[in-house]
Amino acid sequence: MVHPDYQYTPKLIPSMVSLIGSGLYHCVLGSRILGGQALKGGMPVVKYVANRVLTVFENAFLGAKLSEYHTGYRGFSRELLEQIPYDANSDDFVFDNQMLAEIIWAGYVVAEITCPTKYFEEASSINFTRSIQYGLGCVKTTFEFVFARMGIIDSIRFKSK
């Protein structure tokens, strides 16, 4: 999956497919953060800070140690897609985050590779208001994950194991 905003190079697809095709991983993310080039690639400081804050929050509560949860560059195995209940997810930007939380819930290990990115006016389709809605949706998804793990709620996304 590559967001259609031209921020990500398709040249990493063979590497991502190799990690999945070899059976090493079922999910691979292209991380803008790993290589330390996000800001140099033009990522707005506000988006960078929000990404980092949400990622620290999500790592703490979801139990993963990812460099970022908010990349639009992802690869999935067929097995994973057949196991994850993504049809219950939002039709908006938070879909990506819900799916990643489901992947972590299901016990899949997520691989990351560094991904150069470039930002320009036409490259990002999410405005400030929708960014806030997305961030709140990520927080909601994280709490849903935690409350389901604690047995406090029943969740379509996070069913008891």
C-alpha positions in Angstrom: 0.0 0.0 0.0 1.4 3.4 -1.0 -0.5 6.6 -0.3 -1.0 8.2 -3.7 0.5 11.6 -2.8 4.0 11.0 -4.4 5.8 11.4 -1.0 7.2 7.9 -1.2 9.5 6.3 -3.8 8.3 3.1 -5.4 11.9 1.9 -5.5 11.6 0.2 -2.1 8.8 -2.1 -3.2 11.2 -5.0 -4.2 12.9 -4.8 -0.8 9.6 -4.9 1.0 8.3 -7.7 -1.1 11.5 -9.7 -0.4 11.1 -9.4 3.3 7.5 -10.6 3.0 8.1 -13.2 0.3 11.0 -14.8 2.3 8.5 -15.5 5.1 10.6 -13.3 7.6 7.8 -10.8 8.1 4.1 -10.4 7.3 4.1 -6.6 7.5 6.8 -4.2 6.4 6.6 -0.4 6.9 8.6 2.2 5.0 9.7 4.5 7.9 10.4 8.2 7.3 11.9 8.4 10.8 14.5 5.6 10.8 16.9 7.3 8.4 16.6 10.6 10.1 15.6 12.4 6.9 12.0 13.3 7.5 12.6 16.9 8.3 15.3 17.2 5.6 12.7 15.8 3.1 10.4 18.7 4.0 8.1 17.1 6.6 6.5 20.0 8.4 7.8 20.3 12.0 4.2 20.2 13.4 3.6 16.9 11.6 6.9 15.5 12.7 6.3 16.4 16.4 2.8 15.0 16.3 4.1 11.8 14.7 6.8 11.4 17.3 4.4 12.1 20.2 1.7 9.7 18.9 4.4 7.0 18.2 5.8 7.2 21.8 2.2 6.9 23.1 1.4 4.0 20.9 4.6 2.1 21.6 4.0 2.5 25.3 0.5 1.1 25.2 0.5 -1.3 22.2 3.8 -3.0 23.3 5.6 -2.6 20.0 8.7 -0.6 19.4 8.2 1.0 16.0 9.9 4.2 14.8 6.5 5.4 13.4 2.9 4.2 13.1 1.9 6.9 10.6 3.6 6.0 7.3 1.6 5.6 4.2 4.0 3.0 2.8 3.2 -0.5 3.9 3.5 -4.1 2.6 1.4 -7.0 3.8 1.4 -10.8 3.3 -1.7 -12.6 2.0 -1.8 -14.6 5.3 -1.9 -11.4 7.3 -4.7 -9.9 5.2 -6.7 -13.0 5.6 -6.4 -12.9 9.4 -6.9 -9.2 10.2 -10.5 -8.0 10.6 -9.8 -4.8 8.7 -13.3 -4.7 7.2 -14.5 -3.3 10.6 -12.2 -0.3 10.3 -12.8 3.3 9.3 -13.0 4.5 5.7 -10.8 7.5 6.6 -7.1 8.0 7.4 -7.3 6.2 10.8 -7.9 3.0 8.9 -4.1 2.6 8.6 -3.6 3.0 12.3 -6.4 0.6 13.2 -5.0 -2.0 10.9 -1.5 -1.7 12.4 -3.0 -2.1 15.9 -4.8 -5.2 14.7 -1.6 -6.6 13.3 0.2 -6.1 16.6 -2.8 -7.6 18.5 -2.6 -10.7 16.3 1.0 -11.1 17.3 2.7 -10.4 14.0 6.1 -8.8 14.1 6.3 -5.6 12.0 9.5 -4.9 10.1 10.6 -1.4 9.2 12.9 -0.1 6.5 14.2 3.4 6.1 12.3 5.3 3.5 13.2 8.7 2.0 10.3 11.1 1.6 9.6 14.4 0.0 7.0 16.9 0.9 5.6 19.6 -1.3 2.3 21.5 -1.5 0.5 18.9 -3.6 1.9 15.9 -1.7 -0.2 15.9 1.4 -4.0 15.7 1.2 -4.7 15.9 5.0 -5.5 19.3 6.4 -5.1 20.5 10.0 -8.6 19.6 11.1 -8.4 16.2 9.6 -5.0 15.7 11.1 -6.4 16.4 14.6 -9.3 14.0 13.9 -6.7 11.4 12.8 -4.6 11.9 15.9 -7.7 11.5 18.1 -8.7 8.4 16.2 -5.2 7.0 16.8 -5.6 7.6 20.6 -9.0 6.1 20.5 -7.7 3.0 18.7 -4.9 2.7 21.3 -7.3 2.8 24.2 -9.7 0.3 22.5 -6.7 -2.0 22.2 -5.7 -1.6 25.9 -9.2 -1.9 27.2 -9.8 -5.0 25.1 -6.5 -6.5 26.4 -7.6 -5.8 30.0 -11.0 -7.4 29.3 -12.9 -4.2 30.0 -14.6 -4.0 26.6 -15.5 -6.3 23.8 -14.0 -5.1 20.5 -14.7 -6.1 16.9 -11.0 -5.3 16.1 -9.4 -6.8 19.2 -11.1 -10.1 20.0 -10.0 -12.2 23.0 -7.3 -14.7 22.2 
